[in-house]
């Protein structure tokens, strides 16, 4: 009799149904492809959806193999696009996850599902990822966890976390690789036209300045830097704009924004450079000058460090291919 491994999908209130159905389909495709290898004796993947009834009891609401016997292997806390429900609403799910983990089940999350896992207390001191826009909030709410939002998937053995909302595809392939092997994972990715080589969400991250800190002097400088695109600015000029001494300005700026002024300006310049790389056909050297770098090599180094791709690779991946060049070269050709 074929071994069957059970993957549970946790549908807490607000969980993304598209991820539940998409993962169910992905594992169904993996099962079909694995079944073609009749000589490999691969297990089958059973998918079950779990949600709470009116009494808060976690019950199975859908089962891909309702009459089968299986061994629970994995439970996934799905992503949530809207606001997460309050902690007390999540508590029955959190307790259920803790019991499953104690029984040897691997726990996983996608995007905001990391908050559900973190509420169990099982992630203390553990590395994890989540959507890049949620990383700061997750770290503040659970300071004992180690958030690395640049990673698309963090596999820490019995805990696996995935980043952005659509990273359920990457988590799904990671689990297929673990449970059915790399050949089936590669075949599943090929069938579904998914990219098995994605490892980072760093280049999807967008700089969002902290503007609600309440320090009017620092806010005035932030607005001034935005108007200037952080070009040709200096520490004395920023301190003067704030009406503060340099040491006081440095301390208050970092306290308010979480960044040193130099780091903040680099973020603004990189954001402007990304926009120009995406929407124009200006050369990388021209863009370097336009965002305030006199040395294009220094610009390339800073951009690569902050974005995770070189300017040329970033343009190749995210640029508008339909733009023609003023010098008559074909779209997509960058000198």
Secondary structure, 3 states (H helix, E strand, C coil): CCCEEEEEEECCCCECHHHHHHHHHHHHHHHHHHHCCCCCCCCEEEEEEEEECCCCCEEEEEECCCCCCCEEEEEEECCECCCCCCHHHHHHHHHHHHHHHHCCCEEEEECCHHHHHHCCCCCCCCEECCCHHHHHHHHHHCCCCEECCCECEEECCCEEEECCHHHHHHHHHHHHHHHHCHHHHHHHHHHCCCCCCCCECHHHCCCCCCCCCCCHHHHHHHHHHHHHCCCCCCHHHHHHHHCCCHHHHHHHHHHHHCCCHHHHHHHHHHHHHHHHHHHCCCCHHHHHHHCCCCCHHHHHHHHHHHHCCCHHHHHHHHCCCCCCCCCCCCCCCCC
